[in-house]
Amino acid sequence: MNNIYSCKETMSDAQLFEAQFDELVTELTKRDYQDPVLADALGRLREVLIYNTPGGKRNRGLSVIGSLRELLPPSQLTQDTVQRALVVGWCIELLQAFFLVADDIMDGSVTRRGNPCWYKKREIGLDAINDSFLLEGAIYRLLRRHCRDQPYYVHLLELFNEVAFQTELGQALDLMTSPPGNIDLSRFTMERYKAIVKYKTSFYSFYLPVAAAMYMAGISCEQEHSNAKHILFEMGEFFQIQDDYLDCYGDPAVTGKIGTDIQDNKCSWLVVTAMGIMNAEQKAKLEEFYGRNDDASVEKVKELYQALQMPEVYQRYEEESYLRLQKLIADHAKNLPHSIFLNFAKKIYNRKK
């Protein structure tokens, strides 16, 4: 893989990260298993990797090398260290791809990143379930091949296993709270919403990349990881609330997906917050139209949101969240570079997709 670094002085982290992907696809599909009887399966793996892994914002993956650069002095950022950070970053993108392929099936989604969901492609269907397993399996192949001789290898294995399980528990909470065809808005409480966000989003999207970089930098102290969680969970909560807002108010041409939270009966921040400020008549209308899969019902819910001035409520929340984040960084990042968290914050606050 040294050819990636032949012009490393002029390549940004994002360019290095992009260049690494093709190498990893080749490694997984041509250099790992070479049994000729697996040719068709490995060809399928290649298709699955290329269709589902790149194409997102890559914030999670790039945050590994970005955080590591803040934690280690330049003299310790050797070519091999940078390469391993890029690989671990792609492992996080693979975990994201694994979750999204499965999540799109469960939600009955139509598009992802501006393209048809993988399971919606011709001749794929529910075979996509096994394809999601291939994406997950690829994570541990890469970690083993690139990090097995490193002192932090076991930490990374435990981290990925733990975070994957926590995310799956969050998904279980989400599915149980919003079962299709069983609309019961009494389940939609802020306590339940925050639990779903913490486990389904915050651990893997925010804590995982920073924690991976911390372990790679030799920081395994539980207290420091706990301090990082305090800050990153606030970011994760805001990120999901922002995602919920964009599902309703974002431009599909920009977000790359068509919002379906209202018709999917999702326990989103918009509906939970709206329920807290509605009068009895508005609640009755919400119960009548929420979770119905027709355009007229969706429009009725959006009219209720407009009457409650939900865009303005969201803008106030965003400003308050940023102030809370500043305080959390001051209180909990005494031994960690503030720039790790501030760099993350720049990527998510005021985003449009």
Buried (B, 14 or more C-beta within 10 A) or exposed (E): BEEBBEEEEEBEBEEBBBBBBEBBBEBBBEEBBEEEEBEEBBEBBBBBBBBBBBBBEBBBBBBBBBBBBBBBEEEEBEEEBBBBBBBBBBBBBBBBBBBBBBBBBEBBBEBBBEBBBBBBBEEBEEEBEEBBBBBBBBBBBBBEBBBEEBEBBEBBBEBBEBBBEBBBBBBEBBBEBBEBEEBEBEBBBEEBBBBBBBBBBBBBBBBBBBBBBBBBBEBEEEEBBEBBBEBBBBBBBBBBBBBBBBBBBBEEEEBBBEBBBBBBBBBBBBBBBBBEEBEEEBBEBBBEBBBBBEEEBBEBBBEBBEEBEBEEBBEEBBEEBBEBBBEBBEEBBEEBEBBBBBBBBEBBBEBEB
